[in-house]
Amino acid sequence: MGSSDKPNQAVGECSPLYGTIAENVAEIKKRLGHSSDIKILELEMSAGRMAKLAVVFTEGLADQVAIAEYSKLLMEIDLSDAELSEDRKRIGPEATCQLAKELASGYGPILELKDFEGLLDIVLIGGVAVLSDWNQAFAISLQKFKERSVTEPTTESVVRGPKDSFTESIRTNTALIRRRVHYPSLWLETKKVGRMTKTDVGIMYVNGLADESVVAEVRNRIEKIDIDGILESGYIEEAIQETSYSPFPTIYNSERPDVIAAELLEGKIAILVDGTPFVLVVPALLISFMHSPEDYYQRYDISSLIRILRFIGMFIALLGPSMYVAVTTYHQEMLPTPLLISLASQREGTPFPAFIEAVIMEVTFEILREAGLRMPRTIGTAVSVVGTLVIGQAAVAAGIVSAAMVIVVSMTAISSFIFPAYSISNTIRMLRFPLMGLAASFGLVGVFVGMLGIITHLAGLSSFGIPYTSPFTRMDNMGDAKDTIFRLPLRAMRKRPAVFAKQNPIRYRRNQSSPNDSS
């Protein structure tokens, strides 16, 4: 156990640089374990006088072409023309370092280095450290590494709307947002999180729209994170969310820049994490997970109809199997006689009760769904579709499940894909099984009790101080209901949601000459 603690101590140790290049180079190699991707170029400049410099960088993270050009310039310095100290026969380290800085100024900003911690931090993120004798060292920002280009979103596709998505580079992501919001009050704060990864985490918000108390709370929660590393925004999400014991997500995430820009304009706060294309948004309400960006890119009546279909799909995905189990097990009198006779004839040869049938089919579908996601794309779709058809037909033919159960599970599976946000789809998948158990035990009474428990739980949730079920549970802000289940025309939604933007509520100002106001 003691040996595993030594590297952490070495990385976190803050000690000043040594007096000579040789000592500094030896210490760098020791701390980095003589890693083969850490390159150290020791340059000797000679033109009548001798001087030494060392260039340290990480291969693959720094611009090696620029480093080669800079090293060539250093080697071509004519030291015979350099100003010398009167009491020295050779050029001093200070003059050497100054000449190197003057040449480096054309490549970017220069940062003075005084200790090994700062030097290693710069080198490991793609910077270049230049060492001279007598504690003289500085760094140049020459980062250049392979990154994915801007492509279409993979999890939030729309028919009409922008086709670009975030990448794994935080600077590319902030640029995609600023490309849409040309407003000086769009502020960005960047912090490093993770003792070992030192990941850049950005807090972006519109000053004057976002609630200052919420911004301070976000900043405070991120600063309190003490973890070895942040590899994806999910780490941040789990660390700053209100509670970890709820199946409902209280932080929204998206890979679409237009979605994040729209959320910022409503007074919300975006959290960007370097290394992931998914940006977090807080506060997040339950209704936010049912909205799609396409709702605002087409007419309000079409958007309202599609939203109603989404809510219908949500109830089918959540309650479909449990309602079937409850009705066929306890409440057969609710079914029309011809349908009851048909179901009875189908179930005549099935050995399991309806609940076991539902569990078997639901688990089978979930396995096929996960297998389709993990398989190579060329065969994933074919295997999932063929597997579902073959297994369902074979199960009915073998008398293991009834045909009606296959229909119910199929409708449930299709409805579970209607959600714009994947995170809320996972919640519905989780809640479906306990509701099926309650339906098998107590019938419709059990289903109603389960729904009452879910509603009670939702009423107690909040996201950064905002009630999770707003605006339905806040009668003083019913004006926000104009953009919930239905979406009214833009000219009718003149104000931003009152729960977010309290300082500057007006977002749509009517022009007297506008044709919309001719009446």
C-alpha positions, 0 to 999 in steps of 0.5 A: 500500500505504501508503494502505491502512494509514492507516485501521488506524492511525487506528482503533487510535490511542489519544489523549485527548479534546480540550478543546472539543466542536467539536474532538472532533466534528470529530475523530470525523467525520474518523476515521469518514470523515463516515459518514452513519449516525453521528449527532451532535446538538449541543444548546444548553441556555439558560435565562438561561445557555448550555451545550452538549452533543453526543450521538453515536450510530450510527443503527440500532444505538442506541435512537433513541426513548430518545435523543430522550427523553434529548435532550428532558430535556437541553433542558429543564434549568433552568440558572438553578437549577444550582450555579455556580462563584463565579469563573464567569459561565456554568455550568461544563462539570463542572456541565453534565456532572454534570447530564447524568449524573444524567439518564442514570442512569435509562437504564442504566450510565454509563461514563467516556470519556477517549480517542477509542478508547474513545469510538468503540468504544462508539458503533460497538457501539450505545452513546451518547456524550455530550460536554461541554467540557474533556475531559468525556465519558461513555457510556450503553448504549442498544443496540437493533437488529433481530435474529431471533427464536427459531425452530425449528432448521433443520439439527438437526430432531428429532421429539421435543424442544425446538423453539427454536434459537440466534439471532445475538445472543450475549446471547439465546444465553446466556439460552437456555442459562441457562434450562435450567441454573439453576446458579450454577457455570455461568460465562461469560467474554467476550472481544473478538476481531478487530482491526476487528470486535471480536466478542464471544466467550464461553467458557461452562463449569460450574466444578467439572465442566470440566477446568481445564486444558482451560478454560485451553487454550481461553482461551489459544488464543482470546487468541492469535487475531490477525485482522482480523475474526470473522464466524462461529464457523467462524473461531474453529473453524479458529483453535483446532483441533488440526490443519488437515490432517484431514478430520475435525472436532475441534470440535463445533457445534450450533444447539440450546440443549438440546444445548449444555446437555447438553454442558456438564453432561458437563464440556465447554466451549461457545464462543459467538460474537456474530453466529452461531447456531452454538455450538462445543463442545470437546473433541469426540470422533468418537462425538459426531458420531453422536449425536442429542439425540433419543437421550435423549428416547425409550427407550434400546432405540429409541435404540440401534436408531436408532444402529445404523442410523446406523452402518450408514448411515455405512458405506454412505455411505463404502464403498458405491460403492467396494465396488461398483467393487471387486467388479464390477471385480476380484472377480466370483466373490463375486457370485451367478451370477444377479446377476453375469449381470444386472449383465453384461447391464446393463453390456454397452452402457456405454462406461465402466468402473465407476469412471468410472460411479461418478465421473460419478454421484457428481459429478452428485449432488453438483452437484445437492445443492449447487444444491438448497441454493443455490436459492430454497426454493420451487423448490430441492426440486422441481429437486433431486428432478426433476433426480435422477430425470430425469438418472438415468433418461436416463443409463440409457436412453442407456447411459452408466451401468448401472441398478445404479450408479444404485441404488448411488449413490442408496443412498449419497446417502440414507445420507449424510443420516442423520448428525445432524451436518452436518460429519461428513457432509461428511467422509464425502463427501470420503473417498468419492472416494479410496476409490473410486480405491483400489478401482478400482486395487487392488480390495478390497485397496485399500479395506482399505488405505484404511480402515486409513489412516483408522483410523490417522489417527483414532487419532492425532487429539485434541481439546484433549488428549482422544483423538479415538476415546475411549472405544474407545482407552482401556481404563481408561474403558470405562465411558464405552462405555455411551453410544456405539454403544448407549445404556443406561438412564439409571439405568445411566449413573450417571457422567459421561464420565471423559475430561471430568468428572474432579472430579465424576463422579456425575450420577445418584444413586439414591434408595432409594425409587425404583421403579427400585431395587426389585429 
